[in-house]
Amino acid sequence: MSIVGGIVIFTITWMLVLFTVLPWGVRPQSEEEGEIEPGTVESAPANPRIWTKFAMTTVITIVLFVAVWTIVDLDLFDIRAYFQDI
């Protein structure tokens, strides 16, 4: 796998994992004690913790990327040969 291919796979995987991680632990303002932030709807997240989610996304993506890189580097699965047989 080339460096450019690795960057592309890492970026796509990071975005997919981010959209999976975003809803974790989200509580709407209506469920939290206190008043609703002016100018927002009741269902807006009270404390989204976005930087924590970015960090969790990066760690999960690194684990997945290392697995994919290892599979490709060791030729455990040859995708070109798989699609030639179809």
Distance bins in CASP14 RR format, pairs under 12 A and 6 or more apart:
PFRMAT RR
TARGET T0000
AUTHOR 0000-0000-0000
RMODE 2
METHOD distances of the structure
MODEL  1
1 7 0 0 0 0 0 1 0 0 0 0 0
1 8 0 0 0 0 1 0 0 0 0 0 0
1 9 1 0 0 1 0 0 0 0 0 0 0
1 10 0 0 0 0 0 1 0 0 0 0 0
1 65 0 0 0 0 0 1 0 0 0 0 0
1 66 0 0 0 0 0 1 0 0 0 0 0
1 68 0 0 0 0 1 0 0 0 0 0 0
1 69 1 0 0 1 0 0 0 0 0 0 0
1 70 0 0 0 0 0 1 0 0 0 0 0
1 71 0 0 0 0 1 0 0 0 0 0 0
1 72 1 0 1 0 0 0 0 0 0 0 0
1 73 1 0 0 1 0 0 0 0 0 0 0
1 74 0 0 0 0 0 1 0 0 0 0 0
1 75 0 0 0 0 0 1 0 0 0 0 0
1 79 0 0 0 0 0 1 0 0 0 0 0
2 8 0 0 0 0 1 0 0 0 0 0 0
2 9 0 0 0 0 0 1 0 0 0 0 0
2 69 0 0 0 0 0 1 0 0 0 0 0
2 72 0 0 0 0 0 1 0 0 0 0 0
2 73 0 0 0 0 0 1 0 0 0 0 0
3 9 0 0 0 0 0 1 0 0 0 0 0
3 10 0 0 0 0 0 1 0 0 0 0 0
3 69 0 0 0 0 0 1 0 0 0 0 0
4 10 0 0 0 0 0 1 0 0 0 0 0
4 11 0 0 0 0 0 1 0 0 0 0 0
5 11 0 0 0 0 1 0 0 0 0 0 0
5 12 0 0 0 0 1 0 0 0 0 0 0
5 13 0 0 0 0 0 1 0 0 0 0 0
5 65 0 0 0 0 0 1 0 0 0 0 0
5 68 0 0 0 0 0 1 0 0 0 0 0
5 69 0 0 0 0 0 1 0 0 0 0 0
5 72 0 0 0 0 1 0 0 0 0 0 0
6 12 0 0 0 0 1 0 0 0 0 0 0
6 13 0 0 0 0 1 0 0 0 0 0 0
6 14 0 0 0 0 0 1 0 0 0 0 0
6 61 0 0 0 0 0 1 0 0 0 0 0
6 65 1 0 0 1 0 0 0 0 0 0 0
6 66 0 0 0 0 0 1 0 0 0 0 0
6 68 0 0 0 0 1 0 0 0 0 0 0
6 69 1 0 0 1 0 0 0 0 0 0 0
6 72 0 0 0 0 1 0 0 0 0 0 0
6 73 0 0 0 0 0 1 0 0 0 0 0
7 13 0 0 0 0 0 1 0 0 0 0 0
7 14 0 0 0 0 0 1 0 0 0 0 0
7 65 0 0 0 0 0 1 0 0 0 0 0
7 69 0 0 0 0 0 1 0 0 0 0 0
8 14 0 0 0 0 0 1 0 0 0 0 0
8 15 0 0 0 0 0 1 0 0 0 0 0
8 65 0 0 0 0 0 1 0 0 0 0 0
8 68 0 0 0 0 0 1 0 0 0 0 0
9 15 0 0 0 0 0 1 0 0 0 0 0
9 16 0 0 0 0 0 1 0 0 0 0 0
9 61 0 0 0 0 1 0 0 0 0 0 0
9 64 0 0 0 0 1 0 0 0 0 0 0
9 65 1 0 0 1 0 0 0 0 0 0 0
9 66 0 0 0 0 0 1 0 0 0 0 0
9 67 0 0 0 0 0 1 0 0 0 0 0
9 68 1 0 0 1 0 0 0 0 0 0 0
9 69 0 0 0 0 1 0 0 0 0 0 0
9 71 0 0 0 0 0 1 0 0 0 0 0
9 72 0 0 0 0 1 0 0 0 0 0 0
10 16 0 0 0 0 0 1 0 0 0 0 0
10 17 0 0 0 0 0 1 0 0 0 0 0
10 57 0 0 0 0 0 1 0 0 0 0 0
10 58 0 0 0 0 1 0 0 0 0 0 0
10 60 0 0 0 0 0 1 0 0 0 0 0
10 61 1 0 0 1 0 0 0 0 0 0 0
10 62 0 0 0 0 1 0 0 0 0 0 0
10 63 0 0 0 0 0 1 0 0 0 0 0
10 64 0 0 0 0 1 0 0 0 0 0 0
10 65 1 0 1 0 0 0 0 0 0 0 0
10 66 0 0 0 0 0 1 0 0 0 0 0
10 68 0 0 0 0 1 0 0 0 0 0 0
10 69 0 0 0 0 1 0 0 0 0 0 0
11 17 0 0 0 0 0 1 0 0 0 0 0
11 18 0 0 0 0 0 1 0 0 0 0 0
11 57 0 0 0 0 0 1 0 0 0 0 0
11 58 0 0 0 0 0 1 0 0 0 0 0
11 61 0 0 0 0 1 0 0 0 0 0 0
11 65 0 0 0 0 0 1 0 0 0 0 0
12 18 0 0 0 0 0 1 0 0 0 0 0
12 19 0 0 0 0 0 1 0 0 0 0 0
12 61 0 0 0 0 1 0 0 0 0 0 0
12 64 0 0 0 0 0 1 0 0 0 0 0
12 65 0 0 0 0 0 1 0 0 0 0 0
12 68 0 0 0 0 0 1 0 0 0 0 0
13 19 0 0 0 0 0 1 0 0 0 0 0
13 20 0 0 0 0 0 1 0 0 0 0 0
13 57 0 0 0 0 1 0 0 0 0 0 0
13 58 0 0 0 0 0 1 0 0 0 0 0
13 60 0 0 0 0 1 0 0 0 0 0 0
13 61 1 0 1 0 0 0 0 0 0 0 0
13 62 0 0 0 0 1 0 0 0 0 0 0
13 63 0 0 0 0 0 1 0 0 0 0 0
13 64 1 0 1 0 0 0 0 0 0 0 0
13 65 1 0 0 1 0 0 0 0 0 0 0
13 66 0 0 0 0 0 1 0 0 0 0 0
13 67 0 0 0 0 0 1 0 0 0 0 0
13 68 1 0 0 1 0 0 0 0 0 0 0
13 69 0 0 0 0 0 1 0 0 0 0 0
14 20 0 0 0 0 0 1 0 0 0 0 0
14 21 0 0 0 0 0 1 0 0 0 0 0
14 53 0 0 0 0 0 1 0 0 0 0 0
14 54 0 0 0 0 1 0 0 0 0 0 0
14 55 0 0 0 0 0 1 0 0 0 0 0
14 56 0 0 0 0 0 1 0 0 0 0 0
14 57 1 0 0 1 0 0 0 0 0 0 0
14 58 1 0 0 1 0 0 0 0 0 0 0
14 59 0 0 0 0 0 1 0 0 0 0 0
14 60 0 0 0 0 1 0 0 0 0 0 0
14 61 1 0 1 0 0 0 0 0 0 0 0
14 62 0 0 0 0 1 0 0 0 0 0 0
14 63 0 0 0 0 0 1 0 0 0 0 0
14 64 0 0 0 0 1 0 0 0 0 0 0
14 65 0 0 0 0 1 0 0 0 0 0 0
15 21 0 0 0 0 0 1 0 0 0 0 0
15 22 0 0 0 0 0 1 0 0 0 0 0
15 54 0 0 0 0 0 1 0 0 0 0 0
15 57 0 0 0 0 1 0 0 0 0 0 0
15 58 0 0 0 0 0 1 0 0 0 0 0
15 61 0 0 0 0 1 0 0 0 0 0 0
16 22 0 0 0 0 0 1 0 0 0 0 0
16 57 0 0 0 0 1 0 0 0 0 0 0
16 60 0 0 0 0 0 1 0 0 0 0 0
16 61 0 0 0 0 1 0 0 0 0 0 0
16 64 0 0 0 0 1 0 0 0 0 0 0
16 65 0 0 0 0 0 1 0 0 0 0 0
17 24 0 0 0 0 0 1 0 0 0 0 0
17 53 0 0 0 0 1 0 0 0 0 0 0
17 54 0 0 0 0 0 1 0 0 0 0 0
17 55 0 0 0 0 0 1 0 0 0 0 0
17 56 0 0 0 0 1 0 0 0 0 0 0
17 57 1 0 1 0 0 0 0 0 0 0 0
17 58 0 0 0 0 1 0 0 0 0 0 0
17 59 0 0 0 0 1 0 0 0 0 0 0
17 60 1 0 1 0 0 0 0 0 0 0 0
17 61 1 0 1 0 0 0 0 0 0 0 0
17 62 0 0 0 0 0 1 0 0 0 0 0
17 63 0 0 0 0 1 0 0 0 0 0 0
17 64 1 0 0 1 0 0 0 0 0 0 0
17 65 0 0 0 0 1 0 0 0 0 0 0
18 24 0 0 0 0 0 1 0 0 0 0 0
18 50 0 0 0 0 1 0 0 0 0 0 0
18 53 1 0 0 1 0 0 0 0 0 0 0
18 54 1 0 0 1 0 0 0 0 0 0 0
18 55 0 0 0 0 0 1 0 0 0 0 0
18 56 0 0 0 0 1 0 0 0 0 0 0
18 57 1 0 1 0 0 0 0 0 0 0 0
18 58 0 0 0 0 1 0 0 0 0 0 0
18 60 0 0 0 0 1 0 0 0 0 0 0
18 61 0 0 0 0 1 0 0 0 0 0 0
19 53 0 0 0 0 0 1 0 0 0 0 0
19 57 0 0 0 0 1 0 0 0 0 0 0
19 61 0 0 0 0 0 1 0 0 0 0 0
20 53 0 0 0 0 0 1 0 0 0 0 0
20 56 0 0 0 0 0 1 0 0 0 0 0
20 57 0 0 0 0 1 0 0 0 0 0 0
20 60 0 0 0 0 1 0 0 0 0 0 0
20 61 0 0 0 0 0 1 0 0 0 0 0
20 64 0 0 0 0 0 1 0 0 0 0 0
21 48 0 0 0 0 0 1 0 0 0 0 0
21 49 0 0 0 0 0 1 0 0 0 0 0
21 50 0 0 0 0 0 1 0 0 0 0 0
21 52 0 0 0 0 1 0 0 0 0 0 0
21 53 1 0 1 0 0 0 0 0 0 0 0
21 54 0 0 0 0 1 0 0 0 0 0 0
21 55 0 0 0 0 1 0 0 0 0 0 0
21 56 1 0 1 0 0 0 0 0 0 0 0
21 57 1 0 1 0 0 0 0 0 0 0 0
21 58 0 0 0 0 0 1 0 0 0 0 0
21 59 0 0 0 0 0 1 0 0 0 0 0
21 60 1 0 0 1 0 0 0 0 0 0 0
21 61 0 0 0 0 1 0 0 0 0 0 0
22 45 0 0 0 0 1 0 0 0 0 0 0
22 48 0 0 0 0 1 0 0 0 0 0 0
22 49 0 0 0 0 0 1 0 0 0 0 0
22 50 0 0 0 0 1 0 0 0 0 0 0
22 52 0 0 0 0 0 1 0 0 0 0 0
22 53 1 0 0 1 0 0 0 0 0 0 0
22 54 0 0 0 0 0 1 0 0 0 0 0
22 56 0 0 0 0 0 1 0 0 0 0 0
22 57 0 0 0 0 1 0 0 0 0 0 0
23 45 0 0 0 0 1 0 0 0 0 0 0
23 48 0 0 0 0 0 1 0 0 0 0 0
23 49 0 0 0 0 0 1 0 0 0 0 0
23 53 0 0 0 0 1 0 0 0 0 0 0
24 45 0 0 0 0 0 1 0 0 0 0 0
24 48 0 0 0 0 0 1 0 0 0 0 0
24 49 0 0 0 0 1 0 0 0 0 0 0
24 50 0 0 0 0 0 1 0 0 0 0 0
24 52 0 0 0 0 1 0 0 0 0 0 0
24 53 1 0 0 1 0 0 0 0 0 0 0
24 56 1 0 0 1 0 0 0 0 0 0 0
24 57 0 0 0 0 0 1 0 0 0 0 0
24 60 0 0 0 0 0 1 0 0 0 0 0
25 31 0 0 0 0 0 1 0 0 0 0 0
25 45 0 0 0 0 1 0 0 0 0 0 0
25 46 0 0 0 0 0 1 0 0 0 0 0
25 47 0 0 0 0 1 0 0 0 0 0 0
25 48 0 0 0 0 1 0 0 0 0 0 0
25 49 1 0 0 1 0 0 0 0 0 0 0
25 50 0 0 0 0 0 1 0 0 0 0 0
25 52 0 0 0 0 1 0 0 0 0 0 0
25 53 0 0 0 0 1 0 0 0 0 0 0
25 56 0 0 0 0 0 1 0 0 0 0 0
26 32 0 0 0 0 0 1 0 0 0 0 0
26 43 0 0 0 0 1 0 0 0 0 0 0
26 44 0 0 0 0 1 0 0 0 0 0 0
26 45 1 0 1 0 0 0 0 0 0 0 0
26 46 0 0 0 0 1 0 0 0 0 0 0
26 47 0 0 0 0 1 0 0 0 0 0 0
26 48 1 0 0 1 0 0 0 0 0 0 0
26 49 0 0 0 0 1 0 0 0 0 0 0
26 50 0 0 0 0 0 1 0 0 0 0 0
26 52 0 0 0 0 0 1 0 0 0 0 0
26 53 0 0 0 0 1 0 0 0 0 0 0
27 33 0 0 0 0 0 1 0 0 0 0 0
27 42 0 0 0 0 0 1 0 0 0 0 0
27 43 0 0 0 0 0 1 0 0 0 0 0
27 44 0 0 0 0 0 1 0 0 0 0 0
27 45 1 0 0 1 0 0 0 0 0 0 0
27 46 1 0 1 0 0 0 0 0 0 0 0
27 47 1 0 0 1 0 0 0 0 0 0 0
27 48 0 0 0 0 1 0 0 0 0 0 0
27 49 0 0 0 0 0 1 0 0 0 0 0
28 36 0 0 0 0 1 0 0 0 0 0 0
28 37 0 0 0 0 0 1 0 0 0 0 0
28 40 0 0 0 0 0 1 0 0 0 0 0
28 41 0 0 0 0 1 0 0 0 0 0 0
28 42 1 0 0 1 0 0 0 0 0 0 0
28 43 1 0 1 0 0 0 0 0 0 0 0
28 44 1 0 0 1 0 0 0 0 0 0 0
28 45 1 0 0 1 0 0 0 0 0 0 0
28 46 1 0 0 1 0 0 0 0 0 0 0
28 47 0 0 0 0 0 1 0 0 0 0 0
28 48 0 0 0 0 0 1 0 0 0 0 0
29 35 0 0 0 0 1 0 0 0 0 0 0
29 36 1 0 1 0 0 0 0 0 0 0 0
29 37 1 0 0 1 0 0 0 0 0 0 0
29 38 0 0 0 0 0 1 0 0 0 0 0
29 39 0 0 0 0 0 1 0 0 0 0 0
29 40 1 0 0 1 0 0 0 0 0 0 0
29 41 0 0 0 0 1 0 0 0 0 0 0
29 42 1 0 1 0 0 0 0 0 0 0 0
29 43 1 0 0 1 0 0 0 0 0 0 0
29 44 1 0 1 0 0 0 0 0 0 0 0
29 45 1 0 0 1 0 0 0 0 0 0 0
29 46 1 0 1 0 0 0 0 0 0 0 0
29 47 0 0 0 0 1 0 0 0 0 0 0
29 48 0 0 0 0 0 1 0 0 0 0 0
30 36 1 0 0 1 0 0 0 0 0 0 0
30 37 0 0 0 0 0 1 0 0 0 0 0
30 40 0 0 0 0 0 1 0 0 0 0 0
30 41 0 0 0 0 1 0 0 0 0 0 0
30 42 1 1 0 0 0 0 0 0 0 0 0
30 43 1 0 0 1 0 0 0 0 0 0 0
30 44 0 0 0 0 1 0 0 0 0 0 0
30 45 0 0 0 0 0 1 0 0 0 0 0
30 46 0 0 0 0 1 0 0 0 0 0 0
31 42 0 0 0 0 1 0 0 0 0 0 0
31 43 0 0 0 0 1 0 0 0 0 0 0
31 44 0 0 0 0 0 1 0 0 0 0 0
31 45 0 0 0 0 0 1 0 0 0 0 0
31 46 1 0 0 1 0 0 0 0 0 0 0
31 47 0 0 0 0 0 1 0 0 0 0 0
32 42 0 0 0 0 0 1 0 0 0 0 0
32 43 0 0 0 0 0 1 0 0 0 0 0
32 44 0 0 0 0 0 1 0 0 0 0 0
32 45 0 0 0 0 1 0 0 0 0 0 0
32 46 1 0 1 0 0 0 0 0 0 0 0
32 47 1 0 0 1 0 0 0 0 0 0 0
33 46 0 0 0 0 1 0 0 0 0 0 0
34 42 0 0 0 0 0 1 0 0 0 0 0
34 46 0 0 0 0 1 0 0 0 0 0 0
35 42 0 0 0 0 0 1 0 0 0 0 0
35 46 0 0 0 0 0 1 0 0 0 0 0
36 42 1 0 1 0 0 0 0 0 0 0 0
36 43 0 0 0 0 1 0 0 0 0 0 0
36 44 0 0 0 0 1 0 0 0 0 0 0
36 45 0 0 0 0 0 1 0 0 0 0 0
36 46 0 0 0 0 1 0 0 0 0 0 0
37 43 0 0 0 0 0 1 0 0 0 0 0
37 44 1 0 0 1 0 0 0 0 0 0 0
37 45 0 0 0 0 0 1 0 0 0 0 0
37 46 0 0 0 0 1 0 0 0 0 0 0
37 47 0 0 0 0 0 1 0 0 0 0 0
37 48 0 0 0 0 0 1 0 0 0 0 0
38 44 0 0 0 0 0 1 0 0 0 0 0
40 46 0 0 0 0 1 0 0 0 0 0 0
40 48 0 0 0 0 0 1 0 0 0 0 0
45 53 0 0 0 0 0 1 0 0 0 0 0
47 53 0 0 0 0 0 1 0 0 0 0 0
48 54 0 0 0 0 0 1 0 0 0 0 0
49 55 0 0 0 0 1 0 0 0 0 0 0
49 56 0 0 0 0 1 0 0 0 0 0 0
49 57 0 0 0 0 0 1 0 0 0 0 0
50 56 0 0 0 0 0 1 0 0 0 0 0
50 57 0 0 0 0 0 1 0 0 0 0 0
51 57 0 0 0 0 0 1 0 0 0 0 0
51 58 0 0 0 0 0 1 0 0 0 0 0
52 58 0 0 0 0 0 1 0 0 0 0 0
52 59 0 0 0 0 0 1 0 0 0 0 0
53 59 0 0 0 0 0 1 0 0 0 0 0
53 60 0 0 0 0 0 1 0 0 0 0 0
54 60 0 0 0 0 0 1 0 0 0 0 0
54 61 0 0 0 0 0 1 0 0 0 0 0
55 61 0 0 0 0 0 1 0 0 0 0 0
55 62 0 0 0 0 0 1 0 0 0 0 0
56 62 0 0 0 0 0 1 0 0 0 0 0
56 63 0 0 0 0 0 1 0 0 0 0 0
57 63 0 0 0 0 0 1 0 0 0 0 0
57 64 0 0 0 0 0 1 0 0 0 0 0
57 65 0 0 0 0 0 1 0 0 0 0 0
58 64 0 0 0 0 0 1 0 0 0 0 0
58 65 0 0 0 0 0 1 0 0 0 0 0
59 65 0 0 0 0 0 1 0 0 0 0 0
59 66 0 0 0 0 0 1 0 0 0 0 0
60 66 0 0 0 0 0 1 0 0 0 0 0
60 67 0 0 0 0 0 1 0 0 0 0 0
61 67 0 0 0 0 0 1 0 0 0 0 0
61 68 0 0 0 0 0 1 0 0 0 0 0
61 69 0 0 0 0 0 1 0 0 0 0 0
62 68 0 0 0 0 0 1 0 0 0 0 0
62 69 0 0 0 0 0 1 0 0 0 0 0
63 69 0 0 0 0 0 1 0 0 0 0 0
63 70 0 0 0 0 0 1 0 0 0 0 0
64 70 0 0 0 0 0 1 0 0 0 0 0
64 71 0 0 0 0 0 1 0 0 0 0 0
65 71 0 0 0 0 0 1 0 0 0 0 0
65 72 0 0 0 0 0 1 0 0 0 0 0
65 73 0 0 0 0 0 1 0 0 0 0 0
66 72 0 0 0 0 0 1 0 0 0 0 0
66 73 0 0 0 0 0 1 0 0 0 0 0
67 73 0 0 0 0 0 1 0 0 0 0 0
67 74 0 0 0 0 0 1 0 0 0 0 0
67 76 0 0 0 0 0 1 0 0 0 0 0
67 77 0 0 0 0 0 1 0 0 0 0 0
68 74 0 0 0 0 0 1 0 0 0 0 0
68 76 0 0 0 0 0 1 0 0 0 0 0
68 77 0 0 0 0 1 0 0 0 0 0 0
68 79 0 0 0 0 0 1 0 0 0 0 0
69 76 0 0 0 0 0 1 0 0 0 0 0
70 76 1 0 0 1 0 0 0 0 0 0 0
70 77 0 0 0 0 0 1 0 0 0 0 0
71 77 1 0 1 0 0 0 0 0 0 0 0
71 78 0 0 0 0 0 1 0 0 0 0 0
71 79 0 0 0 0 1 0 0 0 0 0 0
72 78 0 0 0 0 1 0 0 0 0 0 0
72 79 0 0 0 0 1 0 0 0 0 0 0
72 80 0 0 0 0 0 1 0 0 0 0 0
75 81 0 0 0 0 1 0 0 0 0 0 0
75 82 0 0 0 0 0 1 0 0 0 0 0
76 82 0 0 0 0 0 1 0 0 0 0 0
77 83 0 0 0 0 0 1 0 0 0 0 0
78 84 0 0 0 0 1 0 0 0 0 0 0
78 85 0 0 0 0 0 1 0 0 0 0 0
79 85 0 0 0 0 0 1 0 0 0 0 0
79 86 0 0 0 0 0 1 0 0 0 0 0
80 86 0 0 0 0 0 1 0 0 0 0 0
END
